[in-house]
Amino acid sequence: MNLIEEKDKLVSKSKNIVNFYIVSLFFIVWFCFYNQFVFGVNRIAGGVFSVVIYFIIYNYFAKLYRAYKIGTYKISEIIFSQFLAIGIADTVLYVECCLVSRRYVNILPGLVTAGIQILGMAVWAVYTKQYFIRYIDANATLVLYGGEDSAEFVRKLKQKYEHLFRIKECISIEDCTKEQLYAKIAPYDTVILYEVDRGSRTSTMEYCIEHKKNLYITPRISDIILQGFEERTLIDTPLFKYEYHYLDARKYRTKCLLDLTVSIIALIFAAVPMAVTAIAIKLEDGGPVFFKQKRCTVNGRVFEIIKFRSMIPDAEKEGAVIPCTEHDARITKVGRVIRRFRIDELPQIFNILKGDMSVVGPRPERVEHVKKYCLEVPEFAYRMRVKGGLTGYAQIFGKYNTSAYDKLKLDLMYIENQSLLLDLKMIMLTVKTLFTPESTEGFEEEKSKMIGKWKNEG
C-alpha cells in the first residue's frame, strides 16, 4: 500500500468512527427522551427517520466545514468545524421536536448529550491527528516552478503542511531538458507545478499522470475561465461553448431575492451588536462612527462602501494609500476587536439593501487599486463582471494578506461557477471564517497589495 492509499484509509476509518460516535449518542437521547414528544404513533419508524435526517445534516455540514480533514487542518480547526456541524444538527432536530409537539421541550438532555458528543469528538481529533503525524510519513515532494520564484510558496507549504509534503527539491523547469526533468520526477511520490507555462506543463502533467504521481498544479487564469464553458456536440469535433452564467436573468433575480432576504435577517440579528459598536467607537476617541470609501463594483461603477471606523481619524492623510500591517499602530482598541470578528463590515448590510453590493461576490476594490491592477494584469477587470460582495471565495479560502493575484484567481472561480446553491454554501462557510484568525491577518510589513511583479499570461 502506498502513502496516498494509507492516508486515505486512515481518514476514511477516522471519519466512520466519529460519525458512529456522534450519531449513536443522538440516537440514544432521541429514543430515550425526545422521540415521544414528536411521534404519537409509528414511533420506531419516526425515530429512525429523525436519526437519518440528523445524520444527513451533520454529515453535510461536517463535509462543508471540512471537519474530516485530519491531515490538512490543525486540531483546533478540526474541533471547531466539528463543533459547528454538531451544533447545527442538534439545533435543527431540537427545533423540529418543539415545533411538532407545539410546546417547549426540556433542552437539558440535548445539551448534556451535545457536551458528551463534543468532548468525545475532541479526544478523537487529538488522537487521530497525533497518530497521523507519528505513523504516516510525508510524501517525498518535488516542486517544479516556472518564471516565478517558488521560495515564498514553498515557505508557506513547509510552515503549514510539513507533515504532508517532505519537499526535497525545488527546480526551475526552464533549466531542464525533457529527459533530465523526467529523471528528476521519477523517484518522487508527489510533484507540484508552480506557475509553469502551458507548454512545459502539459508534457509534465502527462508524464506524471502516466506514472501515477500525486500531482498538484497552480491554475492559470485561462484554466479558471474554462470552468465557464459547457460541452456542445454540433459536429464530430468536440466543442466547448462559453455560457455567460453570470448574465442569466433568472439567476440574477434569484440572487437579488437572496440578497434582500439575507440582508434583512442579518440586520435584525445585528442591530444590537451594531448599536453597541457605534457607542464604543464614539466613546473611545469621539471621532466619526462610520468610515466611507469609494469602491468599484459591477461594470466599474463606483459607490461608497460603509464600514465601522476601526482606525484613528484621518488614518490616510491627504488621500495617500497606506496598506494596513499586522500590528498597525493606526488601529484603535475597539478597532482591533471589531476587525477580529469582522464586525466592522456589518454596516455594508445597508450597501446590500441599497443594491450596491451582493451578499456573495468578489470584494469591491478601491478605485486606485483597480486602475493599477487592470494595467498590470488586464484579467483583473473580469472581477467586475458581477456585483461586489460582502463575502466571497477570496475571503473564505484566502487571507487578508493573500496576494491580489491569488485573490483574483479565487474570485474568478466563484464567477465561473456561481449559482444559488454556491451562494448559500458561501454564506454558511462565512460563519466559520468569522472565527478563524488567519483569515483576518494584516499585511506583513514588507508586503503591499501591488501585483506588478506577476506576469501577464502568455
Protein Blocks (a to p, Z undefined) as FASTA:
>chain_A
ZZklmmmmmmmmmmmmmmmmmmmmmmmmmmmmmmmmmmmghklmmmmmmmmmmmmmmmmm
mmmnopmlmmlpcfklmmmmmmmmmmmmmmmmmmmmmmmnopacdfklmmmmmmmmmmmm
mmmmmmmmmmmmmmmccddddddddfbccklmmmmmmmmmmmmmccfbdcdfklpcfklm
mmmmmmpmbdcdehiafklmmmmmmmmmmnopacdddddfklmmmmmpccddfblcdcdd
dehlmlmmklmmmmmmmmmmmmmmmmmmmmmmmmmmmmmmmmmnopafbdcdddddehhi
acddddddfbdehklgghiacdddfklckbcfklmmmmmnommmmmmmmmmmnopacfbd
cddddfklmmmmmmmmmmlmmmmmpccdfbdfklmmmcfklcfklmmmmmmmmmmmgcfk
lmmmmmmmmmmmmmmmklmcccdfkbcfbfklpccdZZ
